[in-house]
Amino acid sequence: LGKLSHPKDKAESEDRGEGFELRTDQWGALRAGQGLLVSTHKQDNAKGDHLDAEVAKKQLEGSQTNSKALSDIAKNQKTDEIESIEQLKDFASQIQQQIAKFEKALLLLSSPDGIALSSSEDIHISADAQINQIAGDSINISTQKNVIAHAQNRLSLFAAQSGLKAVAAQGKVEIQAQADALDVLSKLGITISSTDDKVIISSPKEVKITGGSSQITLNGSGIFPKTGGKFQVNAGQHLFMGGASANASAPELPKAKPMQGALELLRSYGGDNFFKQNSYKVIDSLGKQITGKLDGNGFAQVTGIAPGPAKVVFEKDNTSAWLQSSDFKRNYTWAEPVKSVQGLMKNALEAVGQNTMSQLQNNLLSTDKNSFKNLGKNTLDNLAGQTVAQIKNQVTNTALNTVSKQLNLNLSADQMKSLGQMATNPSQSLEMLKEQGGDFLSDQMTAKLFKTTNQESPIQQGDLDTFVRSKK
């Protein structure tokens, strides 16, 4: 730091400059787990936060604004928009102006006078997402050999004002659409000319030349001129000879080989517990669908799909979180309020009057809509009112088993989850119960208990679902 010099072996040493130098003849690393700013913007007397990147943030936001304006013009002209507008906006938003931090682990290089990358060998730039180049002036590319650009999907060029030019000083200019049509459109004239050779327009099927209301059609059946006006032929000599055929030859286009991609699927409940033999469907970027099943470890490799984005749809998980077989035997450290839920629920349930429970049991399968609805709803609401205020967070299997015991229904916790909904729509519920049995009973009681809990407690449906599944 400060005035740099070599280690002294005498009174004076050679001056090497001023500032700081970080160097080694071995290996070096510079790491910042929450973000790194490298800047040549001056900060006099260390005034301000050490991560002050307001200048860089404003410059990025300005680039985003300019890019969006040009992208909107391109969209209006029926060509492709710039895909990275929102991504650049999001990147700039990660730089906090008022707080000395980054929202993400960014590496930000910022300089008022320019940044240069130089290597006597190669420079590699790689990103799993997008690479954006935005300039307030020109972007120039120059090479002593070739410029080669490949795009898996589409290559799009757009010039808003001054035109588009492609020139080959030596060699051919080739334009091919190897699997589709080629369209050339101009508001004004189109000129096709050769200075030293011929111009050939050919098709093995048909050529049509149309001007105004007149047209000439050339195909294998003959030449067919038609016009709504005058047909005039000027020639120094008119000769009508016998028939002769022409051969329209065209170069053979290479057949595109479809690119093949692969996708690896892995689905688990977390940890070492996997979905076994779970069905899946993969839809690739071309719409091709491939179906299969995961193996015993929740894994599958899908091959033969087109490269690019793919949609994966898994079969619905029908595993019930209420079944004992769904317990993954994991060790959890629960918060003290959660540990006491079981006892609180049991005590509250046992406080419900035996007489009311007996009436509910007797009327459970009654076809009297009003009697069943009023009695069942009041009983369950009374039960929920006593328990929700105490448990606040969770519904446990122990509580449901206690309800079943009080009702003398001999139903499992899994089946007890349906009673609430049956109380509000008995006619439909009885029909569903006949058709589906315990499964319907289980689903409806779950909905009732969750609904009641949400009315009395700040706990949301998603929180309860998460808790129940985490108990696996």
N, C-alpha and C positions, 0 to 999 in steps of 0.2 A: 504494500500500500504506500501511496505517496510517491517519493522519488525512487525510481527503480535503478538498481545497479547490481553487478555481480558480487558474490561474497568477497569481502575484502581480505587480501593477503598482504596488503601494504597500506600506507596512509591514505591513498586515493584509489578509487575504482572507476571503471568506465560507466558513464551515464547511459542508461537504457530507456529513459523516458519518465513520464509521470502518470499516475493513476493507480490501477491495480492489475495484476496478472495472476491468473490461476493456471498453472501448468504442471505437467509431469511427463517423464519419459516412459512411463508405464501406461496403465489404463486409468480412465477417469469416468465419473458418473455424476450427473446433476439431477436430483430428483426432488419433486414437490408433489406430494400426494393429493393436494386439493387445488392445484393450479400453479402455473408458472408464467410470469410476465418478464419478457426480455425487451427492453425499450431503450431507445436513444433519445427520447424526449427529455429535455432538461427539467430538473426540479430543483430550483435554487434553494440552497441552505436546508435541504431536506424538508421543505414545507409541503404538507399534504400527506396522504396515506401512501404507504409503500407500494400498494397495488393500484394506484391511481392510473386508470386507463381510459379516462374520459375522451381524450382525443381519438384514440383508436375506436372507441365505441361509436362516436359521432361519424367517423369516416366509414365504418361498416354500415351504419344506418343510412348514410348518404348513398352508398353503393347499392344498397337494397332498394332505395327509392328510385334511383335511376334505372335499375334493372327492371323493376316492376313497370315503369312507364314504357320502356321499350317492349317489354313482354306484352303489354296491353295492345300496343300497336300491331304486333305480330298476330295476336289473337284476332283482331279486327280484320286483318288481311287473310284470314283463314289458313294460318300456318301454326306451327307448334309454339306454345308458350315456353318460357324458361321454367324448369321444374323446381329450381332451388330457391325461389323467392322466399317462401315461408321458412325454409331451413336457415337461410342467412339471417332472417329476422330473429329467429329463435336463438341463433348463436350470439348475436349482439345483445340479446336480453339477458344472457348469462353473466354479463359484465356489470357489476353493481357500481353505480356512480357514488352513492352516499356511503356505502359500506366497503371497507377494504377487503373484499373477498370476491371469488368467482362462485357462481352457483354450481358449476361443474368443474371437473379437473381439466381445465383448458390450458393449452400452451399458446400464448399470444406473443407474436413478434410484431413490434411496432416501431416505426422510425419515421421522422419527418423528412428525411433526405434520401431514402431508398434502402432496399435490402438486396443483397447479391448472394447467389449461390454459385460456387465455382468448384469444379473438380477436373483433374486431368484424366479421370476415368469416367464412370457412369454416375448419374443421379437418378434415383428411383423415387417416385411419388405414388403412394398406394392408399386407397381408402375403401372400406367396406360399404360406405354410403356414397355420397356425391363429392365431386371435386369441382369447385367453382372458381372461375377466373372472371373478374369484373374490373374494367379499367375506365377511368374518366376520359382517357385518350385512346390510343390504338393498342391493340395486342399484336405483336409482330412475332412471327415464327420463321426462322431461317436455318437451313441445314446444308451441309456440303454433299449430302447423299439423298436419302429418301424421306418423305413425309408419308406415313402410312397410318390411316385411321380406320378402325374397325368398330362397328356397333352391332350388338346382338339383335337389337330391335330396329331402330330407325336412325338415319342421319338426316338432320334438318339444318338448312342454311337460310337465313333471311337478312336482306339488306333493306333498310327502311327508305333510303333516299337515293343513293348514287349508283345503283346497279350491281350486277354480279358478273364477274369475268373469269373465264378459265382459258388459259393460253398454254399451248405446248410449242416451244420454239423448235424442238426436234421430236420426232416420233408422233404416233397417233393420239387422237383424242377419242376415246371409246366410251359410249354411254349404252348400257344394257339394262333391261328389265328382264331378268332371266326366268321369272315365274309369273309375270303379270304384264299389264299394258304400260306404254310410255306415252304420256300426254305432254304436248307442247302448246302453250296458249300465250297469245300476245294481244294487247289492245290495239296496237298499230301493226305495221307490216312484219312479215317473216321472210327473211332472205336466206336461201340455200344456194350456194354457188361454189364452183371449183375454178381456180385460176389456171390450172395446167392439165386437168384431166376431166373425166366425165362425171355426171351426177346420175346415180342409179336409184330408182324407186321401184321396189318390187315386193310382191306378196304371192305366196303359193295359192291363195284363195281369191282375193278380190282387191282391186284398187278403185277408189272413187275420188274423182276430182270435181268439186262443186264450186261454182262461182255465181252468186246471185241466184237466178232462177234456172240456170243451165247446169247440166251435169254430164260427165262421161263416166261410165262404169265399164271396167275391164275385168273380166273373169274367164274361166275356162269355157264358158258358153259363147263368148264373143265380146264385141265392143258395142256398147249401147249408148249413143249420145242422145240427149234430150234437152229441149229448150222451149221456152214459151215465146222466143223472139226469132230472129233471123239466123239461119245456118249458112255461113259463108265460108267457102274454101278457095284460097288463092294458091295457085301453083303454076310453074312454068310448063309442066307436063302432068297429065293425069293418067296413071297406069292402074289398071285393075287386073291383078294376077290371080292365079289359083291359090287355094288355101295353104297356110303353113302355120306350124305351132311354135310357140316360144316356151322356153324352159325357165321358170322363175326359181333360181337357186338361192338358198339362204344358208348362212353358216349355222352349224348345229350348236345350240346353247348347252352349256354343261348342266347336268341335273344336280340340283342342290341336295346334299345329303342332310337329312334332319339331324340336328345336334341332339345328343342324349345327355340327360342329367340324372342325378341320383339324389335321393332324400332319405335321411335317417330319422326315424320316429322313436321317441322314448316318452312314455307316459307313466307317471308314478303319483302316489299320494304324498310323496315326500319321503326322504330317507330311503330305506331298502324295501319299501312296500310298493309293488307295481301293479298296474292293471294287467290282468292275465287274460289272454285270448279275447281282447277287446277289439271289436271290428272298427275299421277305418275306411275312409274314402279320400283319395287324393285327386284334386283337379288341377292339372298343370296350366301353364300360360296359354296353351292352344286349346284348352277345353277338354282334353283327353282325361278320362276318369279311370282310376285304378283302385280296386278294392282289395282288402285282405284283412288279416287278423294279426294282432301283436302276439309275440311269443310269451312264454311263461315269465319272462323278465321284463315285460312291457316294451319290447323292442321290435322294430321291423325296419328293413331296408327296402326302399322302393326304387326301382330302376326303370329305365326306358321312358322317362318323362322328358318333356322339353325343358331346356334351361330357362331360368327366370323364376318369377314369383309363382307360388303354388298355394292352393287352399286345402287345408286338411280338416276333415270332419270326423270326429270320433263318435262311436256309438254311445248313447246315453248310459251313464253309470246307474244301474238299478240297485246297487248295494245300499242297504238301509243302515244308516248310522245308529239305529236303535237296536240292532241285533248284536248279541254277544259275540258272534263270529266276526264282527267288524272291528273288534278291539284288537289293535296292533300291539298291545302290551308295551306301550312306550312309557317311560318314566317322565312325569311332568312335575314341576314345582309350581303349584297353584298358589295364587294370592290368598291371604287369610279369609277375605269375604267369600271367595268361591268355595273354600273348604267347608264353610259352615252351611252352605246351601242345602245339603241333604237333610240335616237335622231340622232346619227351619221349615222346609217343605213338609216333612213328615209330621211335625207338631201342628202345623196349620191345617193339614188335611184331617188329622184325627179329631180336630175341634168341630168339624162339620157334623151337624146333628144326625143321629142314626135314623130318626124318623123320616127326614127328608131323603136320605139315601135309599131307604126302603121304598118310598114312593117312586123315586126315579127308576129303581129296578123294576117295580111292578108295571110302570107305564112305558118302559123302554121300547117295547114292540107294539104299542097301542096304535091303532089306525085313526084315533081321534086327534086331528091335527092341532086344534087349539089346546087341548089338554096336554098333549105331549110337548108342544112348542113352549107354552108358558112354564110348565113345571121344569122341563129340562133346561131351558135357558136361564131361569132364575137360579136353579141349583148350581149350574156350572159358573154363572157370573158370581154367585156368592162364594163359591170355592176359589175362583180366580182372584176375587177381591181380597181375600184373606192372605193369599200366598204371594201375589205379585209385589205388594208393598214391602215384603220382607226379603224375597230372594233378589229382586232388582236386576239380576243378571241372567240366570240360567234356569232351564227346566231339565230335571234329571230323571233317569230311569226309575230310581227309587221312589220318586213322587208318583209316577204313573202306576207303578206296582201297588202303591198304597191305595190309590183311587180304586183300582180293580178289586183289592181286598175288601174295602169298605162297601162296594157295590155287590160283593159276592158274585161277580160275573165270571170269575176264572179266566179273565183275559190277560194276555201278556201286555207288557208296556208298549210293544209294537202295535197291538190292536187298540189299545186305549186311546191312541192319538186321534181317533175319528169321532168321538162322541159329541163334540161341540157342534159340528156342522149338521149332524143328524137332528139336533134340537131345533135348528132354524128351518129345515126343509124336510119334514119327516116322510112325506109321501114319496118324493124322489129318492130319498135316502134309503127307504125300505126296498125299493126296486133295485137300487144299486147294490144294496147289501145282499139281496138274493143272488145277483149275478156275480159279484166279485168277492163276497165274503169278507174275510178279515183284512184284505188289502185295502178295500174302500174304507173300512172302519179306521184303519191306521192313518190313511192320508187325511181324512176329514178332521180327526181330533187334533192332529198336528197344526192344521190351519187355525183352528179355534184357539188353541193355547197361545200360538204366536201372535194372533191378532189381539187377544186380551192383554198380553204382555206389552205390546207396543202402545196400547192405549194408556197404560198406567205408568210406564217407565220410559226413560230416554233411550233405552236399548232398542236398536233397530233390527228389522228382520234379518238383514245381512249379518249383523253381529251374532245373532242366535244361530243362524245357519253355520257360520264359521266356527262357533264354539262346539256345536254338535259334531261337526265333521272332524274338528281337531281332537275330539275325544277318542278318535280311532287310534 
